């Protein structure tokens, strides 16, 4: 009897063992999620110092390794980031921020109210020479400190306690929340402020830290001390620096790239595979003039050039990427100004004239495939419509900037993108004291800019913006051509893609794997 019981127990054990064995091998095999994203940026950022940024590519990088008081969410709302909460006074002149108690740098040390104040003061310090320090000039005495007229203690950025900072403005600024998302307002640990451009010593308070950086790639690693690190799914980011579009296409086909901006190659396949994202970025493309040229210092000649170009043909036949023909430089992305003052009726284009017949001018352009194609189109348009003989000069980006500064050009195919979400960001571009750029009513234009800065009535402010805009267009200070688009390849394994069209950046730390 005992033997039978032993046999039954043994058989039951074997049966259970076999059942568990089969069940184990029938379990679905879970593939380890690849949490490294490879993102092509075409060119290396100009700096990793947040207060020295000059291009939006640098903003893209800094957006991932630093964090300011606010961030912009996917719906365009401004939400607490480094701050845990904030309030704005009824007159819109006082901002009070509570700094997160769990906000840390990449070495585990706390981000303090002192660091926030130090960040603003460093950005405004005349010795820092921050290009976009003017973004902070709405702060009380910020411009005066930047000019060396007052001390840092007189600037309207104050620490109230270890976790509270107050900003005082000298005027209402409708776009100031947006400024507080940009690198110019990022905090700086005072003891490392002189070493911030050294990746070996810099302290980062954002989702990632810079692990490696050279001319070919930048490697980011998840910052384990970031206050919201539990919601950062992508552990590593590789910024590849690949300039050739054909090489980029091959990398996509070989599954070696996950994210990249695109030129209009093979869009249909990417669209079919749901791997193409297209959106307006607010960037204006235009022809700029050297007004010391004896032809171009006459407004009637500049107007003839502007009115000759068929912009609809330009964006349809040459660009073919979703770009929008424009007759100004303020896009629909910059508030609701364009709804009230549409630019489509500013002037007629595609008009022939013989005012410049037989004259010769040089057109300076960059050397990308797209820019060369556009310059050739403009060359032919001006030959056919005006009888103007145009010589196209093709150079690389840095040489184009240098030649423009030196005045060694007649016309230049140029571009400028918004730095914040208000029409002023574009109008400021033409309010600088630049050589070779003075044969127009600049004094009145500058006066209008000053009025726009302080006007609080929305309708009156938009009317002033329109007056300033019309000076640029009616005097052909520039020749507006189109508002460009961004076309992105995004591998179909990712979701929760959040882009910010104005800064032209993507929140990589928000991306999830499907």
C-alpha positions as CSV (number, residue, x, y, z in Angstrom):
1,X,0.0,0.0,0.0
2,X,2.8,2.3,1.0
3,X,4.6,1.6,-2.3
4,X,1.4,2.4,-4.3
5,X,1.1,5.8,-2.5
6,X,4.8,6.5,-3.2
7,X,4.2,5.7,-6.9
8,X,1.1,8.0,-7.0
9,X,3.0,10.8,-5.4
10,X,5.9,10.3,-7.7
11,X,3.6,10.3,-10.8
12,X,1.8,13.5,-9.5
13,X,5.2,15.1,-9.0
14,X,6.3,14.2,-12.6
15,X,3.0,15.4,-14.0
16,X,3.3,18.7,-12.2
17,X,6.9,19.1,-13.2
18,X,6.1,18.5,-16.9
19,X,3.2,20.9,-16.7
20,X,5.4,23.6,-15.3
21,X,8.1,22.9,-17.8
22,X,5.6,23.2,-20.8
23,X,4.1,26.3,-19.3
24,X,7.5,27.9,-19.0
25,X,8.5,27.3,-22.6
26,X,5.1,28.5,-23.8
27,X,5.6,31.8,-22.1
28,X,6.1,34.6,-24.6
29,X,9.7,35.7,-24.8
30,X,9.9,39.3,-23.7
31,X,12.4,41.2,-25.9
32,X,14.4,43.8,-23.9
33,X,13.3,47.3,-24.9
34,X,16.0,49.3,-26.7
35,X,16.0,52.6,-24.8
36,X,18.7,54.3,-26.8
37,X,17.6,56.8,-29.5
38,X,19.9,57.9,-32.3
39,X,19.0,61.4,-33.5
40,X,20.8,63.2,-36.4
41,X,21.4,66.9,-35.9
42,X,23.4,67.6,-39.1
43,X,25.8,70.0,-37.4
44,X,27.4,70.3,-34.0
45,X,25.8,72.8,-31.6
46,X,27.7,76.1,-31.3
47,X,27.9,75.9,-27.5
48,X,26.8,74.0,-24.4
49,X,26.8,77.2,-22.3
50,X,23.1,77.9,-21.9
51,X,23.6,81.7,-21.7
52,X,25.7,81.8,-24.9
53,X,23.2,80.0,-27.2
54,X,23.1,81.5,-30.7
55,X,21.2,78.8,-32.6
56,X,18.2,76.7,-31.9
57,X,20.2,73.5,-32.3
58,X,22.0,74.4,-29.1
59,X,18.6,74.9,-27.5
60,X,17.7,71.4,-28.5
61,X,20.6,70.0,-26.6
62,X,20.2,72.3,-23.6
63,X,16.5,71.5,-23.3
64,X,17.6,67.9,-22.4
65,X,20.4,68.6,-20.0
66,X,19.1,71.7,-18.2
67,X,15.7,72.8,-17.0
68,X,14.4,76.3,-16.3
69,X,11.6,77.5,-14.2
70,X,8.9,76.6,-16.7
71,X,8.4,74.1,-19.6
72,X,5.9,74.2,-22.5
73,X,3.6,71.2,-22.7
74,X,2.3,69.5,-25.8
75,X,-0.8,71.9,-25.8
76,X,1.3,75.1,-25.5
77,X,0.6,75.6,-21.8
78,X,3.4,76.8,-19.5
79,X,3.8,74.4,-16.7
80,X,6.1,74.2,-13.6
81,X,9.5,72.5,-14.2
82,X,12.3,73.5,-11.9
83,X,9.6,75.3,-10.0
84,X,7.0,73.3,-8.2
85,X,4.5,76.1,-8.5
86,X,4.3,79.8,-9.5
87,X,2.0,82.8,-9.4
88,X,1.7,86.0,-11.3
89,X,0.4,89.2,-9.8
90,X,-2.8,90.9,-11.2
91,X,-0.8,93.6,-12.9
92,X,1.4,90.9,-14.5
93,X,4.6,92.5,-13.2
94,X,5.5,90.2,-10.4
95,X,6.3,86.4,-10.8
96,X,6.8,84.3,-7.7
97,X,8.3,80.8,-8.0
98,X,8.6,78.0,-5.5
99,X,11.7,75.9,-6.4
100,X,11.2,72.1,-6.1
101,X,12.8,70.7,-3.0
102,X,13.7,67.6,-4.9
103,X,15.4,69.5,-7.7
104,X,19.0,68.1,-8.0
105,X,22.1,68.5,-10.2
106,X,23.8,65.5,-11.8
107,X,26.1,65.2,-8.7
108,X,23.1,64.9,-6.4
109,X,23.4,68.4,-4.9
110,X,20.3,70.6,-4.6
111,X,19.3,73.3,-7.0
112,X,18.6,76.4,-4.9
113,X,17.0,79.8,-5.2
114,X,20.6,81.2,-5.2
115,X,21.3,79.2,-8.3
116,X,18.3,80.6,-10.1
117,X,19.2,84.1,-9.2
118,X,22.8,83.5,-10.2
119,X,21.6,82.2,-13.6
120,X,19.7,85.4,-14.4
121,X,22.6,87.6,-13.2
122,X,25.2,85.7,-15.2
123,X,23.1,85.9,-18.3
124,X,22.8,89.7,-17.9
125,X,26.4,90.3,-16.8
126,X,28.1,92.4,-19.6
127,X,31.2,90.2,-19.3
128,X,29.1,87.2,-20.3
129,X,28.1,89.0,-23.5
130,X,25.1,86.8,-24.0
131,X,23.7,87.4,-27.4
132,X,20.1,87.1,-26.3
133,X,20.5,88.9,-22.9
134,X,17.9,91.4,-24.3
135,X,15.2,88.7,-23.8
136,X,15.5,89.4,-20.1
137,X,15.4,93.2,-20.4
138,X,11.7,93.3,-19.2
139,X,13.1,92.5,-15.7
140,X,13.6,95.6,-13.6
141,X,17.1,97.1,-14.1
142,X,18.2,94.2,-16.3
143,X,19.0,96.3,-19.3
144,X,20.8,98.9,-17.0
145,X,22.9,96.1,-15.4
146,X,23.8,94.7,-18.8
147,X,25.0,98.2,-19.8
148,X,27.1,98.5,-16.7
149,X,24.9,101.3,-15.2
150,X,23.7,99.6,-12.0
151,X,24.9,96.8,-9.8
152,X,23.6,93.2,-9.8
153,X,21.8,93.8,-6.5
154,X,19.5,96.3,-8.2
155,X,18.2,93.8,-10.8
156,X,14.7,92.6,-10.1
157,X,15.5,89.0,-9.4
158,X,15.5,88.2,-5.7
159,X,15.8,85.2,-3.4
160,X,13.1,85.3,-0.7
161,X,14.1,82.1,1.0
162,X,16.0,78.9,0.0
163,X,13.1,77.8,-2.2
164,X,11.5,81.0,-3.3
165,X,12.4,83.5,-6.1
166,X,10.6,86.6,-7.2
167,X,11.0,88.3,-10.6
168,X,9.9,92.0,-11.0
169,X,9.2,93.3,-14.5
170,X,9.2,96.9,-15.6
171,X,6.4,96.3,-18.1
172,X,3.8,93.7,-19.0
173,X,5.3,91.3,-21.5
174,X,2.8,88.9,-23.1
175,X,5.4,86.3,-24.1
176,X,7.5,86.4,-20.9
177,X,6.4,82.9,-19.8
178,X,8.0,81.6,-23.0
179,X,11.3,83.3,-22.2
180,X,11.4,81.4,-18.9
181,X,11.5,78.1,-20.9
182,X,14.7,79.1,-22.8
183,X,18.3,78.6,-21.9
184,X,18.9,82.3,-21.2
185,X,17.0,81.8,-17.9
186,X,18.5,78.5,-16.8
187,X,20.0,78.3,-13.3
188,X,23.8,78.0,-12.7
189,X,25.6,76.6,-9.7
190,X,27.8,79.5,-8.8
191,X,31.0,77.5,-8.1
192,X,30.8,76.0,-11.6
193,X,29.8,79.1,-13.5
194,X,33.2,79.4,-15.1
195,X,33.4,75.8,-16.1
196,X,30.0,75.3,-17.5
197,X,31.2,74.7,-21.1
198,X,33.4,71.8,-19.9
199,X,31.4,68.6,-19.9
200,X,33.7,67.1,-17.3
201,X,32.8,69.7,-14.7
202,X,29.4,71.1,-15.7
203,X,26.5,70.2,-13.5
204,X,23.2,69.5,-15.2
205,X,19.7,69.7,-13.6
206,X,17.8,68.3,-16.6
207,X,16.7,64.8,-17.7
208,X,20.1,63.9,-19.1
209,X,23.8,64.7,-18.7
210,X,26.4,64.9,-21.4
211,X,28.6,61.9,-21.3
212,X,30.7,62.4,-24.5
213,X,31.0,65.1,-27.1
214,X,33.1,65.4,-30.2
215,X,32.7,66.6,-33.8
216,X,30.9,63.4,-34.9
217,X,28.5,62.7,-32.0
218,X,27.2,63.7,-28.6
219,X,26.2,61.1,-26.1
220,X,23.6,61.8,-23.4
221,X,23.0,59.6,-20.4
222,X,19.9,59.7,-18.2
223,X,20.4,61.9,-15.1
224,X,19.5,59.6,-12.2
225,X,19.2,62.7,-9.9
226,X,16.6,64.5,-12.1
227,X,13.5,65.0,-10.1
228,X,11.2,63.4,-12.7
229,X,13.6,60.7,-13.8
230,X,11.1,57.9,-13.2
231,X,9.1,59.2,-16.2
232,X,12.1,59.4,-18.5
233,X,12.0,56.2,-20.5
234,X,14.8,56.8,-23.0
235,X,18.0,56.0,-21.1
236,X,20.5,57.1,-23.7
237,X,20.5,59.6,-26.6
238,X,23.1,59.7,-29.4
239,X,23.2,62.9,-31.3
240,X,24.8,62.0,-34.6
241,X,26.4,64.7,-36.7
242,X,25.8,63.6,-40.4
243,X,25.6,66.5,-42.9
244,X,25.0,64.6,-46.2
245,X,21.4,64.0,-46.9
246,X,22.1,60.9,-49.0
247,X,24.1,59.4,-46.2
248,X,21.2,60.2,-43.8
249,X,18.8,58.3,-46.1
250,X,21.1,55.3,-46.1
251,X,21.3,55.3,-42.3
252,X,17.5,55.4,-42.1
253,X,17.2,52.4,-44.5
254,X,19.8,50.5,-42.4
255,X,17.9,51.2,-39.2
256,X,20.8,53.3,-37.8
257,X,18.7,56.4,-37.2
258,X,15.6,56.9,-35.2
259,X,15.0,60.7,-35.6
260,X,16.2,63.2,-38.1
261,X,15.0,66.3,-40.0
262,X,14.5,65.6,-43.7
263,X,14.9,67.1,-47.1
264,X,12.0,66.1,-49.5
265,X,13.3,62.7,-50.5
266,X,11.1,59.6,-50.5
267,X,8.4,61.3,-48.4
268,X,5.7,59.1,-49.7
269,X,7.3,55.9,-48.3
270,X,7.8,57.5,-45.0
271,X,4.3,58.8,-44.9
272,X,2.9,55.4,-45.8
273,X,4.9,53.9,-43.0
274,X,3.7,56.5,-40.6
275,X,7.2,57.7,-40.0
276,X,6.9,61.3,-41.3
277,X,5.9,64.3,-39.2
278,X,5.4,67.7,-40.9
279,X,4.7,71.1,-39.2
280,X,5.2,74.8,-39.7
281,X,8.2,76.2,-37.8
282,X,7.6,80.0,-38.2
283,X,11.0,80.5,-39.9
284,X,11.0,83.1,-42.7
285,X,13.1,82.9,-45.8
286,X,13.9,86.1,-47.6
287,X,16.3,88.0,-49.8
288,X,18.4,90.6,-48.0
289,X,20.0,93.6,-49.7
290,X,23.4,95.4,-49.4
291,X,22.0,98.9,-49.6
292,X,25.3,100.4,-50.3
293,X,25.0,99.0,-53.8
294,X,24.0,101.9,-56.2
295,X,21.2,99.8,-57.7
296,X,19.8,98.5,-54.4
297,X,19.8,101.8,-52.5
298,X,16.8,102.8,-54.5
299,X,13.5,101.6,-53.2
300,X,11.9,101.3,-56.6
301,X,14.5,98.7,-57.7
302,X,14.1,96.7,-54.6
303,X,10.3,96.7,-55.0
304,X,10.7,95.5,-58.6
305,X,12.7,92.5,-57.4
306,X,10.2,91.7,-54.7
307,X,7.2,91.9,-57.0
308,X,8.7,89.9,-59.8
309,X,8.9,86.6,-57.9
310,X,6.1,84.1,-58.3
311,X,6.0,82.8,-54.7
312,X,3.3,80.2,-55.3
313,X,5.4,78.6,-58.1
314,X,8.4,78.9,-55.8
315,X,6.9,76.8,-52.9
316,X,5.1,74.4,-55.3
317,X,7.8,73.6,-57.9
318,X,11.0,74.3,-56.0
319,X,10.3,73.6,-52.3
320,X,7.6,71.0,-52.6
321,X,7.8,70.3,-48.9
322,X,4.8,72.1,-47.4
323,X,6.4,75.5,-47.2
324,X,4.0,78.4,-47.4
325,X,4.4,81.4,-49.7
326,X,4.8,84.6,-47.8
327,X,4.7,88.4,-48.3
328,X,5.9,89.2,-44.8
329,X,8.1,87.7,-42.1
330,X,5.6,87.2,-39.3
331,X,4.0,83.7,-39.5
332,X,0.6,82.5,-38.2
333,X,2.5,80.7,-35.3
334,X,3.3,84.0,-33.6
335,X,0.1,84.7,-31.7
336,X,-3.1,85.7,-33.4
337,X,-1.7,88.8,-35.1
338,X,-1.7,87.3,-38.6
339,X,-5.4,86.4,-38.3
340,X,-6.2,90.1,-38.0
341,X,-3.6,91.3,-40.5
342,X,-3.2,88.7,-43.3
343,X,-0.2,89.3,-45.5
344,X,-1.6,87.8,-48.8
345,X,-2.8,91.2,-50.0
346,X,0.3,93.2,-49.1
347,X,1.3,93.4,-52.8
348,X,0.9,91.6,-56.1
349,X,3.7,89.4,-57.3
350,X,4.7,87.7,-60.6
351,X,4.9,91.1,-62.2
352,X,7.2,92.0,-65.1
353,X,9.1,95.2,-65.4
354,X,12.0,96.6,-67.5
355,X,13.3,98.9,-64.8
356,X,16.4,96.7,-64.2
357,X,16.9,95.3,-67.7
358,X,20.6,94.6,-68.4
359,X,21.7,95.4,-64.8
360,X,23.9,93.0,-63.0
361,X,23.8,91.8,-59.4
362,X,25.3,89.0,-57.3
363,X,23.2,86.7,-55.2
364,X,25.0,85.1,-52.3
365,X,23.6,81.7,-51.0
366,X,24.5,78.7,-48.9
367,X,25.8,75.5,-50.5
368,X,23.1,73.0,-49.5
369,X,21.2,71.2,-52.2
370,X,18.0,73.1,-51.4
371,X,19.6,76.6,-51.3
372,X,21.4,76.1,-54.6
373,X,18.1,75.0,-56.2
374,X,16.3,78.0,-54.8
375,X,19.0,80.4,-55.9
376,X,18.9,79.1,-59.5
377,X,15.1,79.6,-59.5
378,X,15.5,83.2,-58.3
379,X,18.2,83.8,-60.9
380,X,15.8,82.6,-63.7
381,X,12.8,84.5,-62.3
382,X,14.6,87.8,-62.2
383,X,16.1,87.2,-65.7
384,X,12.7,86.5,-67.3
385,X,10.6,89.0,-65.4
386,X,13.1,91.9,-65.1
387,X,15.9,91.2,-67.6
388,X,18.2,91.3,-64.5
389,X,21.5,89.4,-64.8
390,X,22.1,87.6,-61.6
391,X,25.4,85.8,-60.7
392,X,24.9,83.1,-58.0
393,X,27.7,82.8,-55.5
394,X,27.6,79.6,-53.5
395,X,29.5,79.3,-50.2
396,X,29.2,77.4,-46.9
397,X,27.2,78.7,-44.0
398,X,30.1,80.3,-42.1
399,X,31.5,82.0,-45.2
400,X,28.0,83.3,-46.0
401,X,27.8,84.9,-42.6
402,X,31.3,86.4,-42.9
403,X,30.7,87.8,-46.4
404,X,27.4,89.3,-45.3
405,X,29.1,91.0,-42.3
406,X,31.8,92.4,-44.6
407,X,29.3,93.7,-47.2
408,X,30.8,91.5,-49.9
409,X,27.5,90.8,-51.5
410,X,24.6,92.5,-53.4
411,X,21.7,90.2,-52.4
412,X,21.7,87.3,-50.1
413,X,19.3,84.3,-49.6
414,X,18.8,84.6,-45.9
415,X,16.6,83.1,-43.1
416,X,15.5,83.9,-39.6
417,X,13.5,81.9,-37.1
418,X,11.5,83.1,-34.1
419,X,13.1,83.0,-30.7
420,X,9.9,83.5,-28.8
421,X,6.2,83.4,-29.5
422,X,5.4,87.0,-30.4
423,X,5.8,89.1,-33.6
424,X,8.4,91.2,-31.9
425,X,10.9,88.3,-32.2
426,X,10.9,88.8,-36.0
427,X,10.8,92.6,-36.0
428,X,13.8,92.8,-33.7
429,X,15.9,91.1,-36.4
430,X,15.8,94.3,-38.5
431,X,16.2,96.8,-35.6
432,X,19.9,96.2,-35.1
433,X,22.6,98.6,-36.2
434,X,24.0,96.8,-39.2
435,X,26.3,98.1,-41.9
436,X,25.2,98.0,-45.5
437,X,21.6,98.2,-44.4
438,X,20.6,101.9,-44.0
439,X,18.6,103.1,-47.1
440,X,15.2,103.0,-45.5
441,X,13.2,104.6,-42.7
442,X,14.9,102.9,-39.9
443,X,14.4,105.7,-37.4
444,X,10.6,105.5,-37.6
445,X,10.9,101.7,-37.5
446,X,12.9,101.7,-34.3
447,X,10.5,104.2,-32.7
448,X,7.6,101.8,-33.5
449,X,9.5,98.9,-31.9
450,X,9.8,101.0,-28.6
451,X,6.1,101.7,-28.7
452,X,5.2,98.0,-29.3
453,X,7.4,97.0,-26.3
454,X,5.4,99.1,-23.8
455,X,1.9,99.0,-25.3
456,X,-0.5,96.9,-23.2
457,X,-3.6,97.3,-25.2
458,X,-3.8,94.3,-27.6
459,X,-5.5,96.1,-30.5
460,X,-3.3,99.1,-30.3
461,X,-0.2,96.9,-30.1
462,X,-1.2,94.9,-33.2
463,X,-1.8,98.1,-35.1
464,X,1.8,99.3,-34.2
465,X,3.2,95.9,-35.3
466,X,1.4,96.3,-38.6
467,X,2.9,99.8,-39.1
468,X,6.4,98.5,-38.5
469,X,5.8,95.5,-40.7
470,X,4.6,97.7,-43.6
471,X,7.9,99.7,-43.4
472,X,9.8,96.5,-44.1
473,X,7.5,95.5,-46.9
474,X,6.6,98.8,-48.5
475,X,10.2,99.9,-48.7
476,X,11.4,96.4,-49.7
477,X,13.9,96.3,-46.9
478,X,13.8,92.6,-47.6
479,X,12.0,90.4,-50.1
480,X,9.9,87.8,-48.1
481,X,9.7,84.5,-49.9
482,X,8.2,81.7,-47.8
483,X,7.6,80.3,-44.3
484,X,9.4,77.0,-44.1
485,X,8.3,73.7,-42.7
486,X,10.0,70.9,-40.7
487,X,9.8,67.4,-42.0
488,X,10.9,64.7,-39.6
489,X,11.6,61.1,-39.9
490,X,10.5,59.4,-36.6
491,X,10.8,55.6,-36.4
492,X,7.4,54.0,-36.0
493,X,8.5,52.3,-32.7
494,X,8.1,55.5,-30.7
495,X,5.1,57.5,-29.4
496,X,4.4,60.6,-27.3
497,X,6.3,62.8,-29.7
498,X,6.2,66.4,-28.5
499,X,7.6,69.2,-30.7
500,X,7.8,72.9,-30.1
501,X,7.5,74.6,-33.6
502,X,8.8,78.0,-32.5
503,X,12.0,76.8,-30.9
504,X,12.0,73.9,-33.4
505,X,12.9,71.5,-30.6
506,X,11.6,68.1,-29.5
507,X,11.2,66.8,-26.0
508,X,13.3,63.6,-26.2
509,X,12.8,63.0,-22.5
510,X,9.1,62.6,-23.1
511,X,9.3,60.0,-25.8
512,X,8.0,56.5,-25.1
513,X,8.5,53.1,-26.8
514,X,5.3,51.7,-28.2
